[in-house]
Amino acid sequence: MKLTNQQIALIDETLVLNGLTYDDIKLEVTDHIASEIEFLMDENELSFDENLRIVFEKWEPQLKPSFSGLIGFTNPKIMTVKCHKIVKRLFMTVIPISFFTTLLLILFVRHSSYEVLLMNGQTILKSFILVEFCLVILAWGFIFKSKQQTTYSYLIKKKSFGLIVFLLMLGIGAFPIRLNHPDAKIAFVSIFFGIFYVLITGLYLQLVYKHFQFEKKLSISNL
């Protein structure tokens, strides 16, 4: 039995009341719940409201408040799980790349006599970091003006402040990238964090793209 627009709207409203307010995941869950209710209404003689209650009881564990070490507290659990997976994937991609790139750079620096090249490379890296700093500020502004709320916009709002602070510190030299520091440990840490924040910023900006990609898709579907 196909649900009416009013019944689907009721599912949407119920999800919002349970804390699921982000459009991308809410749309996905609404489709799942609607399909389950349609299946039950074909299988039993219960009303829509009764089947709605049955299905939401099944989904109740996914709609409860939850915690993630990478995200903190979010509501509900299904939202936390999705955000946790996104952030975990980002870190699992960026950390090993940053680690091995740092090792290669240190080996190159330790066996290089091209001081001018090193200084130019450090200046270029700082300039690139400042460009990323400006892009994050710009993306943050666009996200806050956006009419849609998604898991991607949630992560950008939650993580942008830390990115902005560290990118600014790296860009202005408050946290200097010491390519040729005589202490290998200090050199490693400074280079690693520089590369890490360059890469993680690029991936976070991809989340901005995904947010607006979803917004465009949603606006087209509503035409």
Solvent accessible surface area in square Angstrom, and as a share of the most:
residue,aa,sasa,rsa
1,M,116,0.52
2,K,165,0.70
3,L,9,0.05
4,T,68,0.39
5,N,123,0.63
6,Q,141,0.63
7,Q,34,0.15
8,I,61,0.31
9,A,45,0.35
10,L,66,0.33
11,I,0,0.00
12,D,45,0.23
13,E,97,0.43
14,T,29,0.17
15,L,0,0.00
16,V,61,0.35
17,L,155,0.77
18,N,60,0.31
19,G,26,0.25
20,L,0,0.00
21,T,63,0.36
22,Y,44,0.17
23,D,29,0.15
24,D,14,0.07
25,I,4,0.02
26,K,21,0.09
27,L,82,0.41
28,E,91,0.41
29,V,1,0.01
30,T,7,0.04
31,D,82,0.43
32,H,93,0.41
33,I,0,0.00
34,A,10,0.08
35,S,65,0.42
36,E,44,0.20
37,I,0,0.00
38,E,37,0.17
39,F,130,0.54
40,L,44,0.22
41,M,28,0.13
42,D,93,0.48
43,E,118,0.53
44,N,46,0.24
45,E,181,0.81
46,L,74,0.37
47,S,58,0.37
48,F,18,0.08
49,D,93,0.48
50,E,73,0.33
51,N,0,0.00
52,L,20,0.10
53,R,134,0.49
54,I,62,0.32
55,V,3,0.02
56,F,25,0.10
57,E,97,0.43
58,K,135,0.57
59,W,33,0.11
60,E,88,0.40
61,P,76,0.48
62,Q,63,0.28
63,L,13,0.07
64,K,107,0.45
65,P,104,0.65
66,S,23,0.15
67,F,125,0.52
68,S,8,0.05
69,G,70,0.67
70,L,61,0.30
71,I,6,0.03
72,G,19,0.18
73,F,159,0.66
74,T,10,0.06
75,N,79,0.41
76,P,0,0.00
77,K,82,0.35
78,I,35,0.18
79,M,1,0.01
80,T,6,0.03
81,V,60,0.35
82,K,51,0.22
83,C,0,0.00
84,H,60,0.27
85,K,121,0.51
86,I,9,0.05
87,V,0,0.00
88,K,104,0.44
89,R,134,0.49
90,L,15,0.08
91,F,59,0.25
92,M,131,0.59
93,T,58,0.34
94,V,1,0.01
95,I,79,0.40
96,P,56,0.35
97,I,86,0.44
98,S,0,0.00
99,F,82,0.34
100,F,124,0.52
101,T,48,0.28
102,T,0,0.00
103,L,69,0.34
104,L,122,0.61
105,L,58,0.29
106,I,19,0.10
107,L,105,0.52
108,F,97,0.41
109,V,10,0.05
110,R,92,0.34
111,H,152,0.68
112,S,22,0.14
113,S,96,0.62
114,Y,144,0.55
115,E,97,0.43
116,V,112,0.64
117,L,96,0.48
118,L,12,0.06
119,M,109,0.49
120,N,77,0.39
121,G,32,0.31
122,Q,37,0.16
123,T,81,0.47
124,I,121,0.62
125,L,39,0.20
126,K,65,0.27
127,S,57,0.37
128,F,100,0.42
129,I,0,0.00
130,L,65,0.32
131,V,81,0.47
132,E,9,0.04
133,F,38,0.16
134,C,79,0.47
135,L,79,0.39
136,V,5,0.03
137,I,78,0.39
138,L,103,0.51
139,A,10,0.08
140,W,65,0.23
141,G,34,0.33
142,F,111,0.46
143,I,0,0.00
144,F,115,0.48
145,K,168,0.71
146,S,14,0.09
147,K,189,0.80
148,Q,44,0.19
149,Q,63,0.28
150,T,0,0.00
151,T,0,0.00
152,Y,37,0.14
153,S,1,0.00
154,Y,34,0.13
155,L,0,0.00
156,I,7,0.04
157,K,57,0.24
158,K,85,0.36
159,K,54,0.23
160,S,2,0.01
161,F,136,0.57
162,G,33,0.32
163,L,11,0.05
164,I,19,0.10
165,V,53,0.31
166,F,79,0.33
167,L,0,0.00
168,L,69,0.35
169,M,65,0.29
170,L,2,0.01
171,G,4,0.04
172,I,111,0.56
173,G,25,0.24
174,A,63,0.49
175,F,62,0.26
176,P,46,0.29
177,I,1,0.01
178,R,102,0.37
179,L,14,0.07
180,N,69,0.35
181,H,41,0.18
182,P,125,0.78
183,D,60,0.31
184,A,53,0.41
185,K,166,0.70
186,I,77,0.39
187,A,0,0.00
188,F,48,0.20
189,V,71,0.41
190,S,6,0.04
191,I,1,0.00
192,F,35,0.15
193,F,80,0.33
194,G,0,0.00
195,I,17,0.09
196,F,22,0.09
197,Y,29,0.11
198,V,20,0.12
199,L,57,0.28
200,I,3,0.02
201,T,0,0.00
202,G,29,0.28
203,L,37,0.18
204,Y,10,0.04
205,L,43,0.21
206,Q,98,0.44
207,L,6,0.03
208,V,16,0.09
209,Y,139,0.53
210,K,78,0.33
211,H,0,0.00
212,F,64,0.27
213,Q,95,0.42
214,F,28,0.12
215,E,43,0.19
216,K,135,0.57
217,K,144,0.61
218,L,30,0.15
219,S,59,0.38
220,I,103,0.52
221,S,81,0.52
222,N,112,0.57
223,L,183,0.91
